[in-house]
C-alpha cells in the first residue's frame, strides 16, 4: 500500500496478476466491463444508503425500536442486485 491518496488501493496480499498496467485491478478481459461493474457497485451503494434512511424514518415514525435485522436486509439486497453477475456464462461455444 502507498501513502498517495490518489493511488489505487492495493492490499499487500492481493495477487499481482489481477492488476493491469495502470495499477488498477482488472477482473474482466475488457476494461470497460470493469468500469461498468464499478459504476454498478457505486449505484448499489447509493441505493442502499437511501434504503437505510427510509428504514430509519419508517421505524422512527412507527415508534418502534430498531428491531430490524439490517444485516439480513443488506444480504438480501446484495443477492438481488448482484445475482446477474453470479450467473454462469450462457454464451454458445464454437463447438456447440
C-alpha positions as CSV (number, residue, x, y, z in Angstrom):
1,X,0.0,0.0,0.0
2,X,1.1,3.6,-0.6
3,X,0.6,6.9,1.2
4,X,-0.5,8.5,-2.1
5,X,-4.3,9.1,-1.7
6,X,-4.8,9.1,-5.5
7,X,-3.1,5.7,-5.8
8,X,-5.5,2.7,-6.2
9,X,-6.0,0.6,-3.1
10,X,-3.8,-2.5,-3.3
11,X,-3.8,-4.9,-0.4
12,X,-0.5,-6.4,0.4
13,X,-1.8,-10.0,0.0
14,X,-3.6,-9.3,-3.3
15,X,-2.5,-11.5,-6.3
16,X,-0.3,-9.4,-8.6
17,X,-2.0,-11.0,-11.7
18,X,-5.2,-9.1,-11.2
19,X,-3.6,-5.7,-11.7
20,X,-3.4,-4.0,-15.1
21,X,-0.5,-1.8,-16.4
22,X,-2.2,1.2,-14.8
23,X,-2.1,-0.4,-11.4
24,X,-5.8,-0.9,-11.1
25,X,-7.4,-4.3,-10.6
26,X,-8.8,-6.0,-13.7
27,X,-11.4,-8.7,-13.3
28,X,-12.6,-8.9,-16.9
29,X,-10.8,-9.1,-20.3
30,X,-12.4,-5.8,-21.4
31,X,-11.5,-2.8,-19.2
32,X,-14.9,-1.2,-20.0
33,X,-16.7,-4.0,-18.2
34,X,-14.6,-3.4,-15.1
35,X,-15.6,0.3,-15.2
36,X,-19.3,-0.7,-15.8
37,X,-19.2,-3.1,-12.8
38,X,-17.6,-0.3,-10.7
39,X,-20.4,2.0,-11.7
40,X,-23.0,-0.6,-10.8
41,X,-21.4,-1.1,-7.4
42,X,-21.3,2.6,-6.7
43,X,-25.0,2.9,-7.7
44,X,-25.9,-0.1,-5.5
45,X,-24.1,1.6,-2.5
46,X,-26.1,4.8,-3.1
47,X,-29.4,2.9,-3.3
48,X,-28.6,1.0,-0.1
49,X,-27.9,4.3,1.7
50,X,-31.3,5.6,0.7
51,X,-32.9,2.3,1.8
52,X,-31.2,2.6,5.2
53,X,-32.5,6.2,5.5
54,X,-36.1,5.2,4.6
55,X,-36.0,2.3,7.1
56,X,-34.8,4.6,9.8
57,X,-37.5,7.1,9.1
58,X,-40.2,4.5,9.0
59,X,-39.0,2.9,12.2
60,X,-39.0,6.2,14.0
61,X,-42.4,7.2,12.6
62,X,-43.9,4.0,13.9
63,X,-42.2,4.5,17.3
64,X,-40.5,1.1,17.0
65,X,-37.2,0.1,18.4
66,X,-34.5,-0.7,15.8
67,X,-35.5,-4.3,15.7
68,X,-34.9,-4.8,12.0
69,X,-32.2,-7.2,11.1
70,X,-30.3,-4.8,8.8
71,X,-27.6,-7.3,8.0
72,X,-30.2,-9.7,6.7
73,X,-31.8,-6.9,4.7
74,X,-28.5,-5.9,3.2
75,X,-27.6,-9.5,2.4
76,X,-31.0,-9.9,0.6
77,X,-30.4,-6.6,-1.3
78,X,-27.0,-7.7,-2.4
79,X,-28.3,-11.1,-3.6
80,X,-30.9,-9.4,-5.7
81,X,-28.7,-6.7,-7.2
82,X,-25.7,-8.8,-8.0
83,X,-27.4,-12.1,-9.0
84,X,-26.8,-11.5,-12.7
85,X,-23.0,-11.3,-12.1
86,X,-23.0,-14.7,-10.5
87,X,-25.0,-16.4,-13.2
88,X,-23.0,-18.8,-15.3
89,X,-21.9,-17.7,-18.8
90,X,-24.6,-18.8,-21.3
91,X,-22.5,-17.9,-24.4
92,X,-22.6,-20.6,-27.0
93,X,-19.2,-22.1,-27.8
94,X,-17.9,-22.7,-31.4
95,X,-18.1,-26.4,-30.8
96,X,-21.7,-26.2,-29.6
